[in-house]
Amino acid sequence: MNIKYCWLLYLFTIGTASCHTGSSKEETSGEKQPLQGTPVTVTKVSIDTLTEFVDLSATSVFLQKSYVKANVNGYVQSVNAALGKHVAARQTLFILKTKEAQSIGNSVNKLDPGFRFSGINNIKSSTGGYITLLSHQLGDYVQDGEQLAVISDESSFAFLLSLPFELKRYLPNNNTVELSLPDGTKLKGVVTESMPTVDPGSQTQSIVIKVPNSRNIPENLIAKVRIIKTNKVNAPSLPKAAVLTNDVQSSFWVMMMIDSNTAVKVPVRRGIETRDNVEILEPKFDTSAKILLTGNYGLPDTAKVTIVQKPE
């Protein structure tokens, strides 16, 4: 009986151990294996048209002012002008009555109605534009040559671009430019002339840009002007994040995959740089080459990595 009992106990012990071993193996096999190497994402070299540009500021101005002046000594009898009002060329703005007509005109007409002495002078605008200054009102006494109003000549409207002098060499290739207004409006402008002076502080030169349909654009509005520096077609490029550099930016490199889990350092020579991409002049990468995009910072020259997201 004791022998039989011992035999049953032995079989039970072996069975229990076997169950635990199987369970342990299942748990081990079910666990997620840790990643081998640094997790990274990759990208590929793309062939694009790259444009290197600089955005500068330009201010709207009226380059010429027209001054409306009295041509006699007399009184302002009528005013057809207001600040901000648009006037046409040859439009009557003021009516003046000479002081002589004011004092003796009626008496002369009574003595000789055929004389038709009125002493009335119509003061007209010499150009079309907007009244920006109004110096006199109805009933004022003015002298010959005295300023009555100032008109901003609408034909002289332009944007003045503040161009750093070192960028002037790019101007011949930018005769036509795009202006972006604060409200999102885009305008095509034409470079017409350069001012003959440079600001002594900023060392910028004022460039005159004419735009069409400027009727509703106020003076002193600041717009952005894009100056194209370089434009290249079929240029191999990488995202900026893929190109690494040292502290003084004297050398540049990328990390390229040479097999499924190994990346190596490859020195590169850069070309033009845009907002998001960098042109790669050397070496000539195959478009199928996998270049590390993230996880590349701080890696040794040869590194074990795991791609967690493959390129599209």
ZAMARGU-4260 file (C-alpha; in steps of 0.2 Angstrom, whole numbers, plus 5000, padded with zeros to 4 digits):
<rodrens>
0) 5000/5000/5000 | 5014/5012/5004 | 5023/5008/4988 | 5007/5011/4978 | 5004/5028/4987
5) 5022/5033/4984 | 5020/5029/4965 | 5005/5039/4964 | 5013/5054/4973 | 5028/5053/4961
10) 5016/5053/4945 | 5007/5068/4952 | 5023/5078/4956 | 5029/5075/4938 | 5012/5080/4931
15) 5012/5096/4941 | 5029/5101/4936 | 5026/5098/4918 | 5010/5109/4918 | 5020/5123/4926
20) 5034/5121/4913 | 5022/5122/4899 | 5013/5137/4906 | 5030/5146/4908 | 5035/5142/4890
25) 5018/5149/4884 | 5020/5165/4894 | 5038/5167/4888 | 5033/5164/4870 | 5018/5176/4872
30) 5029/5191/4879 | 5033/5205/4866 | 5051/5204/4862 | 5061/5221/4865 | 5067/5231/4850
35) 5084/5228/4845 | 5093/5244/4842 | 5087/5263/4842 | 5070/5265/4835 | 5070/5276/4820
40) 5060/5282/4805 | 5067/5283/4788 | 5064/5293/4772 | 5070/5293/4754 | 5079/5305/4742
45) 5066/5315/4732 | 5069/5324/4715 | 5060/5341/4716 | 5061/5359/4710 | 5069/5369/4724
50) 5067/5387/4726 | 5078/5397/4738 | 5070/5414/4742 | 5070/5428/4754 | 5054/5437/4760
55) 5056/5456/4763 | 5045/5470/4768 | 5038/5484/4756 | 5027/5499/4761 | 5014/5507/4751
60) 5016/5525/4747 | 5011/5539/4735 | 5027/5545/4728 | 5020/5562/4722 | 5008/5575/4731
65) 4998/5588/4722 | 4996/5605/4731 | 4980/5615/4728 | 4983/5633/4730 | 4973/5649/4730
70) 4976/5660/4714 | 4969/5676/4722 | 4967/5685/4738 | 4949/5682/4744 | 4936/5672/4753
75) 4932/5653/4752 | 4914/5654/4745 | 4912/5635/4742 | 4921/5619/4747 | 4919/5603/4737
80) 4933/5593/4746 | 4934/5582/4761 | 4948/5572/4769 | 4950/5555/4761 | 4939/5559/4747
85) 4944/5553/4730 | 4944/5567/4717 | 4946/5567/4698 | 4958/5577/4688 | 4951/5595/4684
90) 4938/5593/4697 | 4932/5610/4705 | 4937/5609/4724 | 4935/5627/4730 | 4927/5643/4724
95) 4935/5659/4729 | 4928/5676/4729 | 4940/5691/4728 | 4940/5703/4742 | 4936/5717/4729
100) 4921/5708/4723 | 4916/5705/4741 | 4916/5723/4744 | 4912/5733/4728 | 4906/5719/4716
105) 4888/5722/4719 | 4889/5740/4717 | 4898/5739/4701 | 4885/5727/4694 | 4871/5739/4699
110) 4880/5753/4690 | 4883/5743/4674 | 4874/5726/4673 | 4883/5722/4657 | 4900/5722/4665
115) 4896/5706/4674 | 4909/5708/4688 | 4909/5693/4699 | 4927/5690/4706 | 4923/5672/4707
120) 4938/5660/4704 | 4936/5641/4703 | 4951/5631/4710 | 4952/5614/4702 | 4963/5599/4705
125) 4978/5596/4694 | 4977/5577/4696 | 4966/5563/4702 | 4969/5555/4719 | 4964/5557/4737
130) 4963/5572/4748 | 4976/5570/4762 | 4976/5587/4769 | 4963/5601/4770 | 4969/5618/4776
135) 4954/5629/4774 | 4935/5629/4776 | 4920/5639/4770 | 4922/5658/4774 | 4940/5658/4777
140) 4951/5672/4770 | 4966/5666/4760 | 4980/5675/4751 | 4986/5672/4733 | 4997/5656/4733
145) 4991/5650/4750 | 4989/5631/4751 | 4971/5625/4752 | 4973/5606/4751 | 4985/5592/4747
150) 4981/5577/4735 | 4990/5561/4734 | 4993/5558/4716 | 4985/5541/4713 | 4995/5538/4697
155) 5011/5538/4708 | 5005/5524/4720 | 5018/5511/4723 | 5026/5499/4735 | 5044/5504/4741
160) 5054/5488/4744 | 5068/5489/4757 | 5081/5479/4749 | 5097/5475/4758 | 5111/5480/4746
165) 5120/5463/4746 | 5104/5456/4738 | 5104/5468/4724 | 5112/5456/4712 | 5096/5445/4712
170) 5085/5460/4707 | 5088/5458/4688 | 5079/5440/4689 | 5065/5447/4699 | 5057/5461/4687
175) 5040/5454/4692 | 5037/5449/4710 | 5023/5444/4721 | 5016/5454/4735 | 5007/5447/4749
180) 4995/5459/4759 | 4990/5456/4777 | 4973/5451/4772 | 4980/5437/4761 | 4978/5446/4745
185) 4991/5442/4732 | 4996/5455/4719 | 5008/5455/4705 | 5020/5469/4705 | 5033/5476/4692
190) 5050/5483/4698 | 5051/5500/4689 | 5066/5509/4697 | 5078/5510/4711 | 5080/5525/4722
195) 5098/5533/4721 | 5101/5532/4740 | 5104/5519/4753 | 5098/5520/4771 | 5114/5524/4782
200) 5108/5513/4796 | 5100/5498/4788 | 5110/5499/4772 | 5094/5495/4762 | 5090/5503/4745
205) 5072/5508/4741 | 5065/5499/4726 | 5049/5505/4717 | 5036/5492/4713 | 5021/5496/4703
210) 5005/5486/4706 | 4988/5486/4696 | 4972/5490/4704 | 4978/5500/4718 | 4962/5510/4721
215) 4958/5502/4738 | 4975/5500/4745 | 4979/5513/4759 | 4996/5521/4761 | 5008/5514/4773
220) 5002/5496/4772 | 5016/5484/4774 | 5017/5469/4762 | 5028/5454/4760 | 5038/5453/4744
225) 5047/5437/4739 | 5064/5438/4730 | 5069/5422/4722 | 5088/5419/4724 | 5090/5402/4716
230) 5078/5390/4707 | 5083/5372/4703 | 5074/5359/4694 | 5076/5340/4696 | 5086/5343/4712
235) 5089/5328/4724 | 5084/5333/4741 | 5080/5327/4759 | 5070/5334/4773 | 5080/5346/4784
240) 5078/5334/4799 | 5088/5320/4790 | 5104/5331/4788 | 5115/5332/4803 | 5129/5344/4807
245) 5142/5347/4820 | 5142/5362/4833 | 5150/5374/4821 | 5141/5368/4805 | 5157/5364/4796
250) 5152/5346/4791 | 5136/5338/4787 | 5131/5320/4786 | 5116/5308/4785 | 5113/5291/4792
255) 5109/5278/4779 | 5103/5260/4781 | 5115/5247/4774 | 5104/5232/4779 | 5088/5229/4789
260) 5095/5235/4805 | 5111/5244/4803 | 5114/5262/4799 | 5130/5270/4794 | 5136/5288/4793
265) 5138/5296/4776 | 5146/5313/4774 | 5136/5324/4762 | 5138/5341/4753 | 5123/5352/4753
270) 5116/5364/4740 | 5102/5376/4741 | 5091/5376/4756 | 5072/5379/4757 | 5060/5380/4771
275) 5058/5361/4773 | 5071/5353/4762 | 5090/5353/4758 | 5098/5349/4741 | 5111/5335/4742
280) 5125/5338/4729 | 5136/5324/4734 | 5135/5309/4735 | 5122/5304/4722 | 5110/5293/4732
285) 5099/5280/4724 | 5081/5285/4726 | 5078/5269/4735 | 5091/5272/4748 | 5084/5273/4766
290) 5089/5288/4776 | 5086/5290/4794 | 5073/5304/4797 | 5071/5303/4816 | 5081/5294/4829
295) 5096/5299/4820 | 5103/5312/4832 | 5118/5306/4843 | 5121/5289/4834 | 5138/5283/4832
300) 5146/5281/4814 | 5139/5263/4813 | 5123/5260/4823 | 5110/5246/4826 | 5093/5253/4823
305) 5075/5247/4822 | 5064/5255/4809 | 5047/5258/4817 | 5039/5267/4802 | 5044/5263/4784
310) 5043/5276/4770 | 5028/5278/4759
</rodrens>
